[in-house]
């Protein structure tokens, strides 16, 4: 069931934020407007659970506490052609 929840979370992350779905970081309590994902193995290694929401800053701090030092790499989802054509 844990893999199903992670898959559902990934699907929900692709929805536009204008749908009224707002998530909050479970560590700092701040609104989480940034859509980001981590591979299942990394998320489980850092959090120990397939559940929850962390902002990138709290996830990074939790990873460092476990001896994992992350490198963040932005990626584009959606209309890559618009990016290449300048908008």
N, CA, C and O atoms as a CHARMM CRD file, in Angstrom:
* protein
*
  348
    1    1 UNK  N      0.81900  -1.19800   0.00000 PROA 1      0.00000
    2    1 UNK  CA     0.00000   0.00000   0.00000 PROA 1      0.00000
    3    1 UNK  C      0.85900   1.25700   0.00000 PROA 1      0.00000
    4    1 UNK  O      0.44500   2.28600  -0.53400 PROA 1      0.00000
    5    2 UNK  N      2.06000   1.18800   0.59600 PROA 2      0.00000
    6    2 UNK  CA     2.93400   2.35600   0.64700 PROA 2      0.00000
    7    2 UNK  C      3.32500   2.85100  -0.73000 PROA 2      0.00000
    8    2 UNK  O      3.37600   4.05800  -0.96500 PROA 2      0.00000
    9    3 UNK  N      3.60400   1.92600  -1.65000 PROA 3      0.00000
   10    3 UNK  CA     3.98100   2.31800  -3.00800 PROA 3      0.00000
   11    3 UNK  C      2.81600   2.98400  -3.72100 PROA 3      0.00000
   12    3 UNK  O      3.00900   3.89400  -4.52700 PROA 3      0.00000
   13    4 UNK  N      1.60800   2.52600  -3.42200 PROA 4      0.00000
   14    4 UNK  CA     0.42300   3.13100  -4.02200 PROA 4      0.00000
   15    4 UNK  C      0.25600   4.57200  -3.55100 PROA 4      0.00000
   16    4 UNK  O     -0.08800   5.45000  -4.34400 PROA 4      0.00000
   17    5 UNK  N      0.49700   4.81700  -2.27300 PROA 5      0.00000
   18    5 UNK  CA     0.39300   6.18300  -1.75100 PROA 5      0.00000
   19    5 UNK  C      1.44800   7.09900  -2.35600 PROA 5      0.00000
   20    5 UNK  O      1.16600   8.25400  -2.67400 PROA 5      0.00000
   21    6 UNK  N      2.65500   6.58800  -2.51400 PROA 6      0.00000
   22    6 UNK  CA     3.72300   7.38700  -3.12300 PROA 6      0.00000
   23    6 UNK  C      3.36600   7.70600  -4.56500 PROA 6      0.00000
   24    6 UNK  O      3.57200   8.83200  -5.01900 PROA 6      0.00000
   25    7 UNK  N      2.83400   6.72900  -5.28800 PROA 7      0.00000
   26    7 UNK  CA     2.43300   6.95700  -6.67900 PROA 7      0.00000
   27    7 UNK  C      1.31500   7.99100  -6.75400 PROA 7      0.00000
   28    7 UNK  O      1.32600   8.85600  -7.63000 PROA 7      0.00000
   29    8 UNK  N      0.35900   7.90700  -5.84700 PROA 8      0.00000
   30    8 UNK  CA    -0.73300   8.88600  -5.81900 PROA 8      0.00000
   31    8 UNK  C     -0.20000  10.27600  -5.51700 PROA 8      0.00000
   32    8 UNK  O     -0.64600  11.25800  -6.11000 PROA 8      0.00000
   33    9 UNK  N      0.75600  10.36100  -4.59300 PROA 9      0.00000
   34    9 UNK  CA     1.35100  11.65700  -4.24700 PROA 9      0.00000
   35    9 UNK  C      2.06100  12.26400  -5.45600 PROA 9      0.00000
   36    9 UNK  O      1.95900  13.46500  -5.70700 PROA 9      0.00000
   37   10 UNK  N      2.77500  11.42900  -6.19700 PROA 10     0.00000
   38   10 UNK  CA     3.45500  11.92500  -7.39600 PROA 10     0.00000
   39   10 UNK  C      2.45600  12.43500  -8.42700 PROA 10     0.00000
   40   10 UNK  O      2.69400  13.45400  -9.07600 PROA 10     0.00000
   41   11 UNK  N      1.35700  11.73800  -8.57600 PROA 11     0.00000
   42   11 UNK  CA     0.32900  12.17100  -9.51100 PROA 11     0.00000
   43   11 UNK  C     -0.27200  13.49900  -9.07100 PROA 11     0.00000
   44   11 UNK  O     -0.46400  14.39600  -9.89100 PROA 11     0.00000
   45   12 UNK  N     -0.56500  13.62800  -7.79900 PROA 12     0.00000
   46   12 UNK  CA    -1.14500  14.87300  -7.28300 PROA 12     0.00000
   47   12 UNK  C     -0.17900  16.04700  -7.42900 PROA 12     0.00000
   48   12 UNK  O     -0.61000  17.18400  -7.62000 PROA 12     0.00000
   49   13 UNK  N      1.11300  15.78000  -7.34200 PROA 13     0.00000
   50   13 UNK  CA     2.10400  16.85200  -7.48500 PROA 13     0.00000
   51   13 UNK  C      2.09600  17.45500  -8.87600 PROA 13     0.00000
   52   13 UNK  O      2.56900  18.57500  -9.06500 PROA 13     0.00000
   53   14 UNK  N      1.57500  16.74200  -9.84200 PROA 14     0.00000
   54   14 UNK  CA     1.54200  17.24800 -11.20800 PROA 14     0.00000
   55   14 UNK  C      0.33400  18.13100 -11.47900 PROA 14     0.00000
   56   14 UNK  O      0.25800  18.76900 -12.52900 PROA 14     0.00000
   57   15 UNK  N     -0.61100  18.17500 -10.54800 PROA 15     0.00000
   58   15 UNK  CA    -1.79500  19.01200 -10.72700 PROA 15     0.00000
   59   15 UNK  C     -1.43800  20.47700 -10.49900 PROA 15     0.00000
   60   15 UNK  O     -0.55300  20.77300  -9.69600 PROA 15     0.00000
   61   16 UNK  N     -2.10300  21.39300 -11.18200 PROA 16     0.00000
   62   16 UNK  CA    -1.83200  22.82000 -10.96400 PROA 16     0.00000
   63   16 UNK  C     -2.17200  23.21600  -9.52800 PROA 16     0.00000
   64   16 UNK  O     -3.11300  22.69500  -8.93100 PROA 16     0.00000
   65   17 UNK  N     -1.39000  24.14500  -8.98900 PROA 17     0.00000
   66   17 UNK  CA    -1.63400  24.59000  -7.61800 PROA 17     0.00000
   67   17 UNK  C     -2.92100  25.38200  -7.48100 PROA 17     0.00000
   68   17 UNK  O     -3.40300  25.57100  -6.36400 PROA 17     0.00000
   69   18 UNK  N     -3.48400  25.84400  -8.56700 PROA 18     0.00000
   70   18 UNK  CA    -4.70900  26.63000  -8.51700 PROA 18     0.00000
   71   18 UNK  C     -5.94700  25.82800  -8.17700 PROA 18     0.00000
   72   18 UNK  O     -7.04000  26.39100  -8.12900 PROA 18     0.00000
   73   19 UNK  N     -5.81600  24.54200  -7.94200 PROA 19     0.00000
   74   19 UNK  CA    -6.96800  23.71300  -7.61900 PROA 19     0.00000
   75   19 UNK  C     -7.35900  23.79900  -6.14700 PROA 19     0.00000
   76   19 UNK  O     -8.27600  23.09900  -5.71600 PROA 19     0.00000
   77   20 UNK  N     -6.69600  24.62900  -5.38100 PROA 20     0.00000
   78   20 UNK  CA    -7.03100  24.78700  -3.97400 PROA 20     0.00000
   79   20 UNK  C     -6.37600  23.77300  -3.06600 PROA 20     0.00000
   80   20 UNK  O     -6.65600  23.73900  -1.86800 PROA 20     0.00000
   81   21 UNK  N     -5.50700  22.94600  -3.62100 PROA 21     0.00000
   82   21 UNK  CA    -4.79900  21.96800  -2.80300 PROA 21     0.00000
   83   21 UNK  C     -3.52600  22.61100  -2.27500 PROA 21     0.00000
   84   21 UNK  O     -2.62700  22.95200  -3.04300 PROA 21     0.00000
   85   22 UNK  N     -3.45700  22.77200  -0.97100 PROA 22     0.00000
   86   22 UNK  CA    -2.28200  23.37700  -0.36000 PROA 22     0.00000
   87   22 UNK  C     -1.72800  22.39300   0.65600 PROA 22     0.00000
   88   22 UNK  O     -2.47000  21.85500   1.47900 PROA 22     0.00000
   89   23 UNK  N     -0.43900  22.16200   0.59800 PROA 23     0.00000
   90   23 UNK  CA     0.20200  21.28600   1.56200 PROA 23     0.00000
   91   23 UNK  C      1.14300  22.10800   2.42300 PROA 23     0.00000
   92   23 UNK  O      1.60800  23.17100   2.01200 PROA 23     0.00000
   93   24 UNK  N      1.42100  21.61100   3.61900 PROA 24     0.00000
   94   24 UNK  CA     2.28800  22.28900   4.55900 PROA 24     0.00000
   95   24 UNK  C      3.38700  21.33400   5.01300 PROA 24     0.00000
   96   24 UNK  O      3.14900  20.14200   5.20800 PROA 24     0.00000
   97   25 UNK  N      4.59200  21.87600   5.17800 PROA 25     0.00000
   98   25 UNK  CA     5.72300  21.08400   5.64000 PROA 25     0.00000
   99   25 UNK  C      5.42700  20.57600   7.05000 PROA 25     0.00000
  100   25 UNK  O      5.00800  21.34300   7.91700 PROA 25     0.00000
  101   26 UNK  N      5.64500  19.28500   7.27500 PROA 26     0.00000
  102   26 UNK  CA     5.34100  18.72400   8.59700 PROA 26     0.00000
  103   26 UNK  C      6.40200  19.08100   9.64100 PROA 26     0.00000
  104   26 UNK  O      6.18100  18.87900  10.83500 PROA 26     0.00000
  105   27 UNK  N      7.54700  19.60700   9.20600 PROA 27     0.00000
  106   27 UNK  CA     8.60000  20.01200  10.15800 PROA 27     0.00000
  107   27 UNK  C      8.46900  21.47500  10.55900 PROA 27     0.00000
  108   27 UNK  O      8.38800  21.79200  11.74500 PROA 27     0.00000
  109   28 UNK  N      8.44800  22.38100   9.55400 PROA 28     0.00000
  110   28 UNK  CA     8.45100  23.81600   9.85800 PROA 28     0.00000
  111   28 UNK  C      7.06400  24.44600   9.78100 PROA 28     0.00000
  112   28 UNK  O      6.86700  25.56700  10.24900 PROA 28     0.00000
  113   29 UNK  N      6.10000  23.73400   9.19500 PROA 29     0.00000
  114   29 UNK  CA     4.73500  24.23000   9.12700 PROA 29     0.00000
  115   29 UNK  C      4.47100  25.24100   8.02300 PROA 29     0.00000
  116   29 UNK  O      3.35100  25.73400   7.89200 PROA 29     0.00000
  117   30 UNK  N      5.47900  25.55300   7.23500 PROA 30     0.00000
  118   30 UNK  CA     5.31200  26.54000   6.17200 PROA 30     0.00000
  119   30 UNK  C      4.52400  25.95300   5.00700 PROA 30     0.00000
  120   30 UNK  O      4.60200  24.75800   4.72200 PROA 30     0.00000
  121   31 UNK  N      3.76300  26.82000   4.34100 PROA 31     0.00000
  122   31 UNK  CA     3.03600  26.43900   3.13400 PROA 31     0.00000
  123   31 UNK  C      4.04000  25.92200   2.10900 PROA 31     0.00000
  124   31 UNK  O      5.13000  26.47800   1.97500 PROA 31     0.00000
  125   32 UNK  N      3.68800  24.87800   1.39600 PROA 32     0.00000
  126   32 UNK  CA     4.59400  24.24100   0.44500 PROA 32     0.00000
  127   32 UNK  C      4.15600  24.53100  -0.98800 PROA 32     0.00000
  128   32 UNK  O      3.45400  23.71900  -1.59100 PROA 32     0.00000
  129   33 UNK  N      4.56400  25.69000  -1.54900 PROA 33     0.00000
  130   33 UNK  CA     4.14700  26.01800  -2.91400 PROA 33     0.00000
  131   33 UNK  C      5.02200  25.38600  -3.99400 PROA 33     0.00000
  132   33 UNK  O      4.63300  25.37000  -5.16200 PROA 33     0.00000
  133   34 UNK  N      6.18900  24.86900  -3.63100 PROA 34     0.00000
  134   34 UNK  CA     7.11400  24.30000  -4.60100 PROA 34     0.00000
  135   34 UNK  C      6.75200  22.83900  -4.84700 PROA 34     0.00000
  136   34 UNK  O      6.68400  22.04400  -3.91000 PROA 34     0.00000
  137   35 UNK  N      6.52300  22.49300  -6.09800 PROA 35     0.00000
  138   35 UNK  CA     6.23900  21.10200  -6.44800 PROA 35     0.00000
  139   35 UNK  C      7.57100  20.40300  -6.69700 PROA 35     0.00000
  140   35 UNK  O      8.31600  20.76900  -7.60600 PROA 35     0.00000
  141   36 UNK  N      7.85800  19.40300  -5.88600 PROA 36     0.00000
  142   36 UNK  CA     9.10000  18.66600  -6.05300 PROA 36     0.00000
  143   36 UNK  C      8.87300  17.22500  -5.61900 PROA 36     0.00000
  144   36 UNK  O      7.95000  16.92700  -4.86100 PROA 36     0.00000
  145   37 UNK  N      9.71900  16.34800  -6.10500 PROA 37     0.00000
  146   37 UNK  CA     9.64000  14.94200  -5.73000 PROA 37     0.00000
  147   37 UNK  C     11.03600  14.41800  -5.44000 PROA 37     0.00000
  148   37 UNK  O     12.03500  14.98600  -5.88100 PROA 37     0.00000
  149   38 UNK  N     11.08500  13.33900  -4.70100 PROA 38     0.00000
  150   38 UNK  CA    12.33300  12.61400  -4.46300 PROA 38     0.00000
  151   38 UNK  C     12.07200  11.16000  -4.82300 PROA 38     0.00000
  152   38 UNK  O     10.94800  10.67700  -4.68600 PROA 38     0.00000
  153   39 UNK  N     13.07600  10.47800  -5.27000 PROA 39     0.00000
  154   39 UNK  CA    12.92800   9.04600  -5.53900 PROA 39     0.00000
  155   39 UNK  C     12.50800   8.34500  -4.24800 PROA 39     0.00000
  156   39 UNK  O     12.89000   8.74900  -3.15000 PROA 39     0.00000
  157   40 UNK  N     11.72300   7.29800  -4.40400 PROA 40     0.00000
  158   40 UNK  CA    11.19100   6.57300  -3.24700 PROA 40     0.00000
  159   40 UNK  C     12.29300   6.14500  -2.27900 PROA 40     0.00000
  160   40 UNK  O     12.14600   6.30000  -1.06600 PROA 40     0.00000
  161   41 UNK  N     13.39700   5.60900  -2.80600 PROA 41     0.00000
  162   41 UNK  CA    14.47700   5.12400  -1.94800 PROA 41     0.00000
  163   41 UNK  C     15.07400   6.25500  -1.11200 PROA 41     0.00000
  164   41 UNK  O     15.35800   6.08100   0.07300 PROA 41     0.00000
  165   42 UNK  N     15.26000   7.41900  -1.74400 PROA 42     0.00000
  166   42 UNK  CA    15.82400   8.55500  -1.03000 PROA 42     0.00000
  167   42 UNK  C     14.85200   9.06800   0.02300 PROA 42     0.00000
  168   42 UNK  O     15.25000   9.32800   1.15800 PROA 42     0.00000
  169   43 UNK  N     13.57500   9.21600  -0.34400 PROA 43     0.00000
  170   43 UNK  CA    12.57300   9.70700   0.60100 PROA 43     0.00000
  171   43 UNK  C     12.52000   8.79100   1.82600 PROA 43     0.00000
  172   43 UNK  O     12.50900   9.26800   2.96000 PROA 43     0.00000
  173   44 UNK  N     12.48700   7.47800   1.59400 PROA 44     0.00000
  174   44 UNK  CA    12.41500   6.53200   2.70900 PROA 44     0.00000
  175   44 UNK  C     13.68000   6.55900   3.56200 PROA 44     0.00000
  176   44 UNK  O     13.60300   6.44200   4.78500 PROA 44     0.00000
  177   45 UNK  N     14.83900   6.71300   2.93000 PROA 45     0.00000
  178   45 UNK  CA    16.09100   6.78000   3.68800 PROA 45     0.00000
  179   45 UNK  C     16.13300   8.00900   4.58500 PROA 45     0.00000
  180   45 UNK  O     16.67200   7.95200   5.69100 PROA 45     0.00000
  181   46 UNK  N     15.57400   9.10900   4.12300 PROA 46     0.00000
  182   46 UNK  CA    15.60900  10.36000   4.88300 PROA 46     0.00000
  183   46 UNK  C     14.50200  10.42500   5.92200 PROA 46     0.00000
  184   46 UNK  O     14.74500  10.80600   7.06800 PROA 46     0.00000
  185   47 UNK  N     13.28000  10.05500   5.52900 PROA 47     0.00000
  186   47 UNK  CA    12.13400  10.23800   6.42800 PROA 47     0.00000
  187   47 UNK  C     11.75000   8.97600   7.19100 PROA 47     0.00000
  188   47 UNK  O     11.16500   9.05800   8.27100 PROA 47     0.00000
  189   48 UNK  N     12.07600   7.80500   6.63400 PROA 48     0.00000
  190   48 UNK  CA    11.69100   6.55200   7.26600 PROA 48     0.00000
  191   48 UNK  C     10.23400   6.18100   7.05100 PROA 48     0.00000
  192   48 UNK  O      9.75200   5.19600   7.61100 PROA 48     0.00000
  193   49 UNK  N      9.52400   6.97100   6.23600 PROA 49     0.00000
  194   49 UNK  CA     8.10400   6.72300   5.99200 PROA 49     0.00000
  195   49 UNK  C      7.74400   7.16400   4.58000 PROA 49     0.00000
  196   49 UNK  O      8.30200   8.13800   4.07400 PROA 49     0.00000
  197   50 UNK  N      6.82000   6.45800   3.94300 PROA 50     0.00000
  198   50 UNK  CA     6.38400   6.90100   2.61900 PROA 50     0.00000
  199   50 UNK  C      5.38200   8.05200   2.69300 PROA 50     0.00000
  200   50 UNK  O      4.95400   8.56000   1.65600 PROA 50     0.00000
  201   51 UNK  N      5.00700   8.46600   3.88700 PROA 51     0.00000
  202   51 UNK  CA     3.99300   9.49500   4.07900 PROA 51     0.00000
  203   51 UNK  C      4.62700  10.82200   4.48400 PROA 51     0.00000
  204   51 UNK  O      5.75200  10.86200   4.98100 PROA 51     0.00000
  205   52 UNK  N      3.89300  11.89300   4.26500 PROA 52     0.00000
  206   52 UNK  CA     4.32100  13.19300   4.76000 PROA 52     0.00000
  207   52 UNK  C      4.71600  14.16300   3.67000 PROA 52     0.00000
  208   52 UNK  O      4.85500  13.80900   2.49900 PROA 52     0.00000
  209   53 UNK  N      4.89100  15.39700   4.09700 PROA 53     0.00000
  210   53 UNK  CA     5.28400  16.48900   3.20600 PROA 53     0.00000
  211   53 UNK  C      6.39300  17.26200   3.89900 PROA 53     0.00000
  212   53 UNK  O      6.25500  17.66300   5.05500 PROA 53     0.00000
  213   54 UNK  N      7.47700  17.46500   3.19900 PROA 54     0.00000
  214   54 UNK  CA     8.56300  18.30400   3.69600 PROA 54     0.00000
  215   54 UNK  C      8.92100  19.32700   2.64200 PROA 54     0.00000
  216   54 UNK  O      8.89200  19.03000   1.44700 PROA 54     0.00000
  217   55 UNK  N      9.25600  20.52400   3.07300 PROA 55     0.00000
  218   55 UNK  CA     9.75400  21.52700   2.13600 PROA 55     0.00000
  219   55 UNK  C     11.19100  21.13300   1.76300 PROA 55     0.00000
  220   55 UNK  O     11.81700  20.35100   2.47900 PROA 55     0.00000
  221   56 UNK  N     11.71100  21.65700   0.67300 PROA 56     0.00000
  222   56 UNK  CA    13.07900  21.29400   0.28200 PROA 56     0.00000
  223   56 UNK  C     14.11200  21.57800   1.37400 PROA 56     0.00000
  224   56 UNK  O     15.04600  20.79600   1.55200 PROA 56     0.00000
  225   57 UNK  N     13.95800  22.67900   2.10500 PROA 57     0.00000
  226   57 UNK  CA    14.91400  23.01500   3.16000 PROA 57     0.00000
  227   57 UNK  C     14.92100  22.00900   4.29200 PROA 57     0.00000
  228   57 UNK  O     15.98600  21.58700   4.74100 PROA 57     0.00000
  229   58 UNK  N     13.74300  21.61800   4.76000 PROA 58     0.00000
  230   58 UNK  CA    13.65500  20.63700   5.84700 PROA 58     0.00000
  231   58 UNK  C     14.10000  19.25600   5.38100 PROA 58     0.00000
  232   58 UNK  O     14.72100  18.51800   6.14600 PROA 58     0.00000
  233   59 UNK  N     13.79300  18.90000   4.14100 PROA 59     0.00000
  234   59 UNK  CA    14.24400  17.61600   3.60400 PROA 59     0.00000
  235   59 UNK  C     15.76800  17.59400   3.54200 PROA 59     0.00000
  236   59 UNK  O     16.39000  16.59000   3.88900 PROA 59     0.00000
  237   60 UNK  N     16.36600  18.68800   3.10600 PROA 60     0.00000
  238   60 UNK  CA    17.82000  18.78400   3.01300 PROA 60     0.00000
  239   60 UNK  C     18.45700  18.64100   4.39900 PROA 60     0.00000
  240   60 UNK  O     19.44000  17.91800   4.55800 PROA 60     0.00000
  241   61 UNK  N     17.89500  19.33100   5.40400 PROA 61     0.00000
  242   61 UNK  CA    18.42300  19.23300   6.77200 PROA 61     0.00000
  243   61 UNK  C     18.29000  17.82000   7.32000 PROA 61     0.00000
  244   61 UNK  O     19.20500  17.32100   7.97600 PROA 61     0.00000
  245   62 UNK  N     17.15900  17.16800   7.05800 PROA 62     0.00000
  246   62 UNK  CA    16.95000  15.79600   7.51900 PROA 62     0.00000
  247   62 UNK  C     17.92900  14.84200   6.84100 PROA 62     0.00000
  248   62 UNK  O     18.43000  13.91000   7.47100 PROA 62     0.00000
  249   63 UNK  N     18.20100  15.07600   5.55300 PROA 63     0.00000
  250   63 UNK  CA    19.16500  14.24200   4.82400 PROA 63     0.00000
  251   63 UNK  C     20.56100  14.40900   5.40400 PROA 63     0.00000
  252   63 UNK  O     21.26900  13.42400   5.61700 PROA 63     0.00000
  253   64 UNK  N     20.96000  15.64900   5.65800 PROA 64     0.00000
  254   64 UNK  CA    22.28700  15.90400   6.23200 PROA 64     0.00000
  255   64 UNK  C     22.43500  15.24600   7.59000 PROA 64     0.00000
  256   64 UNK  O     23.51000  14.74500   7.92100 PROA 64     0.00000
  257   65 UNK  N     21.36000  15.24000   8.39200 PROA 65     0.00000
  258   65 UNK  CA    21.39900  14.59900   9.71000 PROA 65     0.00000
  259   65 UNK  C     21.64300  13.09300   9.58600 PROA 65     0.00000
  260   65 UNK  O     22.13500  12.46600  10.52400 PROA 65     0.00000
  261   66 UNK  N     21.30500  12.51900   8.44400 PROA 66     0.00000
  262   66 UNK  CA    21.52800  11.09300   8.18900 PROA 66     0.00000
  263   66 UNK  C     22.82400  10.86400   7.41200 PROA 66     0.00000
  264   66 UNK  O     23.10800   9.73600   7.00700 PROA 66     0.00000
  265   67 UNK  N     23.61300  11.92400   7.19800 PROA 67     0.00000
  266   67 UNK  CA    24.87800  11.78500   6.48300 PROA 67     0.00000
  267   67 UNK  C     24.74000  11.81600   4.97700 PROA 67     0.00000
  268   67 UNK  O     25.66500  11.44300   4.25600 PROA 67     0.00000
  269   68 UNK  N     23.57700  12.26500   4.49100 PROA 68     0.00000
  270   68 UNK  CA    23.34300  12.36200   3.04900 PROA 68     0.00000
  271   68 UNK  C     23.39900  13.82900   2.64500 PROA 68     0.00000
  272   68 UNK  O     22.68100  14.65700   3.20600 PROA 68     0.00000
  273   69 UNK  N     24.23200  14.14700   1.69300 PROA 69     0.00000
  274   69 UNK  CA    24.36900  15.52600   1.22900 PROA 69     0.00000
  275   69 UNK  C     23.81500  15.60000  -0.18700 PROA 69     0.00000
  276   69 UNK  O     24.32200  14.95000  -1.10100 PROA 69     0.00000
  277   70 UNK  N     22.77400  16.39400  -0.35300 PROA 70     0.00000
  278   70 UNK  CA    22.00700  16.42000  -1.59600 PROA 70     0.00000
  279   70 UNK  C     22.50500  17.49300  -2.55100 PROA 70     0.00000
  280   70 UNK  O     23.02600  18.52900  -2.13700 PROA 70     0.00000
  281   71 UNK  N     22.33500  17.22500  -3.81600 PROA 71     0.00000
  282   71 UNK  CA    22.54900  18.21900  -4.86300 PROA 71     0.00000
  283   71 UNK  C     21.20800  18.35100  -5.57600 PROA 71     0.00000
  284   71 UNK  O     20.68600  17.37200  -6.10900 PROA 71     0.00000
  285   72 UNK  N     20.65600  19.55200  -5.58600 PROA 72     0.00000
  286   72 UNK  CA    19.34800  19.79600  -6.18000 PROA 72     0.00000
  287   72 UNK  C     19.51300  20.09400  -7.65400 PROA 72     0.00000
  288   72 UNK  O     20.35800  20.89700  -8.04800 PROA 72     0.00000
  289   73 UNK  N     18.69600  19.43800  -8.46800 PROA 73     0.00000
  290   73 UNK  CA    18.77500  19.60000  -9.91000 PROA 73     0.00000
  291   73 UNK  C     17.38000  19.91400 -10.43700 PROA 73     0.00000
  292   73 UNK  O     16.50500  19.04800 -10.41800 PROA 73     0.00000
  293   74 UNK  N     17.15700  21.15100 -10.91200 PROA 74     0.00000
  294   74 UNK  CA    15.84300  21.47000 -11.46100 PROA 74     0.00000
  295   74 UNK  C     15.60000  20.72100 -12.76500 PROA 74     0.00000
  296   74 UNK  O     16.53200  20.42500 -13.51200 PROA 74     0.00000
  297   75 UNK  N     14.34500  20.42400 -13.02200 PROA 75     0.00000
  298   75 UNK  CA    13.97800  19.79900 -14.28200 PROA 75     0.00000
  299   75 UNK  C     12.66800  20.41800 -14.75800 PROA 75     0.00000
  300   75 UNK  O     11.92300  21.01000 -13.97700 PROA 75     0.00000
  301   76 UNK  N     12.40700  20.27100 -16.03200 PROA 76     0.00000
  302   76 UNK  CA    11.21000  20.84000 -16.63100 PROA 76     0.00000
  303   76 UNK  C     10.24300  19.71500 -16.94800 PROA 76     0.00000
  304   76 UNK  O     10.61700  18.70400 -17.54200 PROA 76     0.00000
  305   77 UNK  N      8.99700  19.90200 -16.54400 PROA 77     0.00000
  306   77 UNK  CA     7.94500  18.97000 -16.91300 PROA 77     0.00000
  307   77 UNK  C      6.90100  19.76500 -17.66800 PROA 77     0.00000
  308   77 UNK  O      6.66900  20.93800 -17.37400 PROA 77     0.00000
  309   78 UNK  N      6.28700  19.14200 -18.61600 PROA 78     0.00000
  310   78 UNK  CA     5.26700  19.85800 -19.38100 PROA 78     0.00000
  311   78 UNK  C      5.80800  20.27800 -20.72800 PROA 78     0.00000
  312   78 UNK  O      6.39100  19.46800 -21.44900 PROA 78     0.00000
  313   79 UNK  N      5.62100  21.53000 -21.07000 PROA 79     0.00000
  314   79 UNK  CA     5.92900  22.02900 -22.40100 PROA 79     0.00000
  315   79 UNK  C      7.41000  22.38800 -22.53100 PROA 79     0.00000
  316   79 UNK  O      7.78200  23.55400 -22.40000 PROA 79     0.00000
  317   80 UNK  N      8.23800  21.40200 -22.78600 PROA 80     0.00000
  318   80 UNK  CA     9.67500  21.64500 -22.95500 PROA 80     0.00000
  319   80 UNK  C      9.96100  22.48200 -24.19900 PROA 80     0.00000
  320   80 UNK  O     10.93900  23.22900 -24.23500 PROA 80     0.00000
  321   81 UNK  N      9.11400  22.36000 -25.21400 PROA 81     0.00000
  322   81 UNK  CA     9.30800  23.11600 -26.45000 PROA 81     0.00000
  323   81 UNK  C      9.22800  24.62900 -26.17600 PROA 81     0.00000
  324   81 UNK  O      9.98100  25.41200 -26.75700 PROA 81     0.00000
  325   82 UNK  N      8.30900  25.02800 -25.28800 PROA 82     0.00000
  326   82 UNK  CA     8.18400  26.44400 -24.95300 PROA 82     0.00000
  327   82 UNK  C      9.46400  26.94700 -24.28800 PROA 82     0.00000
  328   82 UNK  O      9.88200  28.08100 -24.52300 PROA 82     0.00000
  329   83 UNK  N     10.08300  26.11400 -23.46300 PROA 83     0.00000
  330   83 UNK  CA    11.33900  26.49500 -22.83100 PROA 83     0.00000
  331   83 UNK  C     12.42400  26.69800 -23.87500 PROA 83     0.00000
  332   83 UNK  O     13.16000  27.68400 -23.82900 PROA 83     0.00000
  333   84 UNK  N     12.52200  25.78200 -24.80200 PROA 84     0.00000
  334   84 UNK  CA    13.54900  25.86800 -25.83600 PROA 84     0.00000
  335   84 UNK  C     13.31200  27.02700 -26.79900 PROA 84     0.00000
  336   84 UNK  O     14.26700  27.56800 -27.35400 PROA 84     0.00000
  337   85 UNK  N     12.05800  27.41500 -27.00400 PROA 85     0.00000
  338   85 UNK  CA    11.73600  28.50800 -27.91300 PROA 85     0.00000
  339   85 UNK  C     11.63900  29.84900 -27.19000 PROA 85     0.00000
  340   85 UNK  O     11.25700  30.84900 -27.79700 PROA 85     0.00000
  341   86 UNK  N     11.97700  29.88100 -25.91000 PROA 86     0.00000
  342   86 UNK  CA    11.95800  31.14600 -25.16900 PROA 86     0.00000
  343   86 UNK  C     10.56700  31.54300 -24.69000 PROA 86     0.00000
  344   86 UNK  O     10.31700  32.72800 -24.46700 PROA 86     0.00000
  345   87 UNK  N      9.67700  30.61100 -24.53100 PROA 87     0.00000
  346   87 UNK  CA     8.37200  30.92600 -23.96100 PROA 87     0.00000
  347   87 UNK  C      7.33200  30.47200 -24.82400 PROA 87     0.00000
  348   87 UNK  O      6.15300  30.64700 -24.51500 PROA 87     0.00000
